[in-house]
């Protein structure tokens, strides 16, 4: 019995697959030298909700998938529990696509991304936003907030910020990695995710399940 062939991608989904392949070959900044794999992102294309974080950590660098480490698992769980949002129905990516790290006492640890890398990866992020066509973008952490909104995360965490043309609602939240280190930020992050859930209650057409994107041909 032959296996069912995977559905052929078309339109934005096909373009995103080509972008992901190009990201794996990217040499725009020095971070490519130490990566295991680049982490372009994953999720339905197009879809209503996008999530943009800072950059891959060790687990992401190893697997090629975004937000799968401890912090990512926390964020996914919070979205399910407090926003009643299926993470698989969200296109998830980061500002930078390769892990930024440093070696201290013989151990490699995550490090803030250099401005050079943030600017180099902006090329990819802007293309991703254009392909996903999100109505809302969850902005996770200081780096993503500053890059996308030009604002400090501490000033807008838990708020709703509209794009100038009012086509996208940005939803800034603390990064889950920061929340794991700080109980007050954990409380604030949880509250902000609840707020996202309440906002989605007012826009039920945006809160879709992954299976609905599959049916419409928008699967990754």
DACORLIN-V839863 format. One record per residue. N is the residue number from 1. RES is the residue in three letters. SS is DSSP state (@ for helix, = for strand, . for the rest). PSI is psi in radians with two decimals (NA if undefined). OMEGA is omega in whole degrees, 0 to 359 (999 if undefined). Layout:
BEGIN
N|RES|SS|PSI|OMEGA, N|RES|SS|PSI|OMEGA
END
This chain:
BEGIN
1|UNK|.|2.13|185, 2|UNK|.|2.59|179, 3|UNK|.|2.60|178, 4|UNK|.|2.29|180, 5|UNK|.|2.46|178, 6|UNK|.|2.59|181, 7|UNK|.|2.50|179, 8|UNK|.|2.40|179, 9|UNK|.|2.61|178, 10|UNK|.|2.86|175, 11|UNK|@|-2.40|182, 12|UNK|@|-0.62|180, 13|UNK|@|-0.71|177, 14|UNK|@|-0.72|179, 15|UNK|@|-0.64|178, 16|UNK|@|-0.66|177, 17|UNK|@|-0.69|177, 18|UNK|@|-0.68|177, 19|UNK|@|-0.75|180, 20|UNK|@|-0.69|178, 21|UNK|@|-0.67|179, 22|UNK|@|-0.63|178, 23|UNK|@|-0.64|180, 24|UNK|@|-0.40|181, 25|UNK|.|0.02|188, 26|UNK|.|2.39|176, 27|UNK|.|0.50|186, 28|UNK|.|-0.37|179, 29|UNK|.|2.93|184, 30|UNK|@|-0.23|183, 31|UNK|@|-0.37|181, 32|UNK|@|-0.37|186, 33|UNK|@|-0.57|186, 34|UNK|.|0.00|183, 35|UNK|.|2.67|167, 36|UNK|.|-0.97|171, 37|UNK|.|2.72|170, 38|UNK|.|2.79|182, 39|UNK|.|1.52|184, 40|UNK|.|-0.81|184, 41|UNK|.|3.04|179, 42|UNK|=|2.72|178, 43|UNK|.|3.05|180, 44|UNK|.|2.57|177, 45|UNK|.|2.08|354, 46|UNK|.|2.95|173, 47|UNK|.|2.98|189, 48|UNK|.|-0.48|185, 49|UNK|=|2.34|178, 50|UNK|=|2.63|176, 51|UNK|=|2.23|181, 52|UNK|=|2.08|177, 53|UNK|=|-2.77|184, 54|UNK|.|-1.07|182, 55|UNK|.|2.95|181, 56|UNK|.|2.56|170, 57|UNK|.|-2.82|184, 58|UNK|@|-0.78|182, 59|UNK|@|-0.69|180, 60|UNK|@|-0.71|178, 61|UNK|@|-0.54|181, 62|UNK|@|-0.66|187, 63|UNK|@|-0.37|184, 64|UNK|.|0.18|181, 65|UNK|.|2.48|181, 66|UNK|.|2.55|173, 67|UNK|.|0.91|177, 68|UNK|.|-0.12|176, 69|UNK|.|-2.89|183, 70|UNK|@|-0.82|180, 71|UNK|@|-0.73|180, 72|UNK|@|-0.70|178, 73|UNK|@|-0.67|177, 74|UNK|@|-0.86|182, 75|UNK|@|-0.75|179, 76|UNK|@|-0.72|180, 77|UNK|@|-0.71|179, 78|UNK|@|-0.69|178, 79|UNK|@|-0.74|179, 80|UNK|@|-0.83|188, 81|UNK|@|-0.78|190, 82|UNK|@|-0.37|176, 83|UNK|.|-0.13|182, 84|UNK|.|0.78|184, 85|UNK|.|2.24|178, 86|UNK|.|1.96|181, 87|UNK|@|-0.48|180, 88|UNK|@|-0.28|179, 89|UNK|@|0.22|180, 90|UNK|.|2.38|172, 91|UNK|=|2.05|187, 92|UNK|=|2.25|178, 93|UNK|=|-3.00|179, 94|UNK|=|2.87|176, 95|UNK|.|-0.85|176, 96|UNK|.|2.66|187, 97|UNK|.|-0.13|177, 98|UNK|.|2.61|182, 99|UNK|.|2.33|172, 100|UNK|.|2.13|186, 101|UNK|=|2.92|176, 102|UNK|=|2.78|180, 103|UNK|=|2.13|177, 104|UNK|=|2.16|181, 105|UNK|.|0.72|177, 106|UNK|.|0.11|182, 107|UNK|=|2.32|179, 108|UNK|=|2.21|179, 109|UNK|=|2.76|179, 110|UNK|=|2.61|179, 111|UNK|.|2.67|177, 112|UNK|.|2.46|182, 113|UNK|.|2.41|177, 114|UNK|.|2.53|178, 115|UNK|@|-0.61|179, 116|UNK|@|-0.70|181, 117|UNK|@|-0.68|177, 118|UNK|@|-0.80|180, 119|UNK|@|-0.66|180, 120|UNK|@|-0.67|183, 121|UNK|@|-0.22|178, 122|UNK|@|-0.57|176, 123|UNK|@|-0.80|182, 124|UNK|@|-0.76|184, 125|UNK|@|-0.75|180, 126|UNK|@|-0.66|177, 127|UNK|@|-0.69|179, 128|UNK|@|-0.78|179, 129|UNK|@|-0.71|179, 130|UNK|@|-0.63|180, 131|UNK|@|-0.69|181, 132|UNK|@|-0.60|181, 133|UNK|.|0.90|185, 134|UNK|.|2.64|171, 135|UNK|.|-0.35|178, 136|UNK|=|2.49|176, 137|UNK|=|2.04|173, 138|UNK|=|2.10|184, 139|UNK|=|1.88|188, 140|UNK|=|1.83|171, 141|UNK|.|2.93|187, 142|UNK|@|-0.76|183, 143|UNK|@|-0.83|180, 144|UNK|@|-0.69|181, 145|UNK|@|-0.78|180, 146|UNK|@|-0.69|184, 147|UNK|@|-0.75|184, 148|UNK|@|-0.56|187, 149|UNK|@|-0.25|184, 150|UNK|.|0.46|183, 151|UNK|.|2.80|175, 152|UNK|.|2.38|182, 153|UNK|@|-0.60|181, 154|UNK|@|-0.38|181, 155|UNK|@|-0.44|188, 156|UNK|@|0.07|181, 157|UNK|.|2.21|179, 158|UNK|.|0.03|180, 159|UNK|.|3.02|174, 160|UNK|=|2.21|181, 161|UNK|=|2.09|180, 162|UNK|=|2.56|173, 163|UNK|.|2.82|183, 164|UNK|.|-0.63|180, 165|UNK|.|0.06|176, 166|UNK|.|0.43|178, 167|UNK|.|-0.35|182, 168|UNK|.|2.37|172, 169|UNK|=|2.10|177, 170|UNK|=|2.34|183, 171|UNK|=|1.55|184, 172|UNK|=|2.39|177, 173|UNK|=|2.75|174, 174|UNK|.|2.61|177, 175|UNK|.|2.42|181, 176|UNK|@|-0.51|177, 177|UNK|@|-0.68|177, 178|UNK|@|-0.65|180, 179|UNK|@|-0.60|179, 180|UNK|@|-0.41|180, 181|UNK|@|-0.25|188, 182|UNK|.|1.92|181, 183|UNK|@|-0.61|180, 184|UNK|@|-0.69|177, 185|UNK|@|-0.56|176, 186|UNK|@|-0.76|179, 187|UNK|@|-0.76|180, 188|UNK|@|-0.70|178, 189|UNK|@|-0.81|180, 190|UNK|@|-0.74|179, 191|UNK|@|-0.72|179, 192|UNK|@|-0.69|178, 193|UNK|@|-0.67|175, 194|UNK|@|-0.72|178, 195|UNK|@|-0.68|176, 196|UNK|@|-0.71|178, 197|UNK|@|-0.73|178, 198|UNK|@|-0.68|178, 199|UNK|@|-0.70|178, 200|UNK|@|-0.52|176, 201|UNK|@|-0.55|179, 202|UNK|@|-0.19|179, 203|UNK|.|1.11|186, 204|UNK|.|-0.38|180, 205|UNK|.|-0.30|180, 206|UNK|.|-0.51|184, 207|UNK|.|1.54|181, 208|UNK|.|2.80|174, 209|UNK|.|2.75|180, 210|UNK|@|-0.65|182, 211|UNK|@|-0.51|179, 212|UNK|@|-0.60|176, 213|UNK|@|-0.63|177, 214|UNK|@|-0.76|182, 215|UNK|@|-0.51|182, 216|UNK|.|0.08|179, 217|UNK|.|0.27|183, 218|UNK|.|0.34|181, 219|UNK|.|2.63|180, 220|UNK|.|NA|999
END
